[in-house]
Amino acid sequence: MGNLVFVAGTTAVDESGEVVGPDDVYAQASFIYEKIEKALQQAGATMEHIVRIRTFITDMSRYPEVLKAQGEVFENIRPAATLVEVTALIDERLLVEIEADAVIE
């Protein structure tokens, strides 16, 4: 919408419908960020345009794995970030879901 791009809940499901990285929160988060980057590119944005991310994780004790992937992506970018534990996602093999909001300047 205009200069705003919203990437809704993104999970680690590949193009063939398979879950990527079962039981590997880091692998799932890394894959999700790749998907988000592709979605942003389709809208004319980049990861540098992200101003806010929301991460939903099914086991908060594994948050360091998510933060590792997040830190690799946002080493030089500092979007507002929320991390919330949820009881479940749509598939029990999914451990993390991420949303991103971007503003194209």
C-alpha positions in Angstrom: 0.0 0.0 0.0 1.8 3.1 -1.2 5.2 3.1 0.4 4.2 0.6 3.1 4.9 -3.2 2.7 3.5 -5.7 5.2 4.7 -9.3 5.1 2.2 -11.3 7.1 2.9 -14.3 9.2 5.7 -16.2 7.4 6.7 -19.7 8.3 9.3 -22.2 7.2 7.3 -23.9 4.5 9.0 -24.2 1.1 7.5 -23.9 -2.4 6.6 -27.6 -2.4 4.7 -27.3 0.9 7.4 -29.0 3.0 8.5 -27.8 6.4 12.1 -26.7 6.4 14.3 -27.5 9.4 11.9 -29.6 11.6 13.0 -29.2 15.2 15.6 -26.5 14.2 14.5 -23.1 15.2 17.6 -21.4 13.7 17.1 -23.1 10.3 13.4 -22.1 10.3 14.1 -18.5 11.2 16.9 -18.2 8.6 14.6 -19.7 5.9 11.8 -17.3 6.9 14.0 -14.3 6.6 15.0 -15.5 3.1 11.2 -15.7 2.2 10.6 -12.3 3.6 13.4 -10.8 1.6 11.9 -12.3 -1.6 8.5 -10.9 -0.8 10.0 -7.5 -0.1 11.8 -7.6 -3.4 8.6 -8.4 -5.2 7.1 -5.2 -3.7 10.2 -3.1 -4.6 11.7 -3.1 -1.0 14.7 -4.5 0.7 15.5 -5.8 4.1 16.9 -2.4 4.9 13.4 -1.0 4.6 12.1 -3.1 7.5 11.0 -1.0 10.4 9.3 -3.6 12.6 9.3 -7.4 13.0 7.1 -9.6 15.1 8.3 -13.1 15.9 6.1 -15.8 17.4 7.9 -18.8 18.9 6.4 -22.0 20.3 9.2 -22.5 22.9 10.7 -19.4 24.5 13.6 -21.4 25.9 14.8 -21.6 22.2 14.8 -17.8 21.7 18.6 -17.6 21.4 18.4 -19.6 18.1 15.9 -17.1 16.7 18.0 -14.1 17.9 21.0 -15.6 16.2 19.3 -15.7 12.8 17.8 -12.2 13.5 21.2 -10.8 14.4 22.7 -12.1 11.2 20.0 -10.4 9.1 19.7 -7.2 11.1 23.4 -6.7 12.0 23.3 -3.1 10.7 19.6 -2.6 10.7 17.6 -2.0 13.9 13.9 -2.5 13.4 11.5 -2.4 16.3 11.2 -6.1 17.3 8.8 -8.1 19.3 9.2 -11.8 20.4 6.2 -13.6 21.7 5.7 -17.2 22.8 2.6 -18.9 21.5 1.1 -22.3 22.3 1.1 -23.5 18.8 1.3 -22.6 15.1 -0.7 -24.1 12.3 1.5 -27.2 12.0 3.2 -28.7 15.0 6.5 -28.9 13.1 6.6 -25.1 12.7 8.5 -23.6 15.6 8.6 -19.9 14.6 6.6 -17.4 12.5 7.7 -13.9 11.6 6.0 -10.8 10.3 7.7 -7.8 8.9 6.7 -4.2 8.2 8.7 -2.1 5.8 8.6 1.5 4.6 10.0 2.4 1.2 11.6 5.8 1.3 
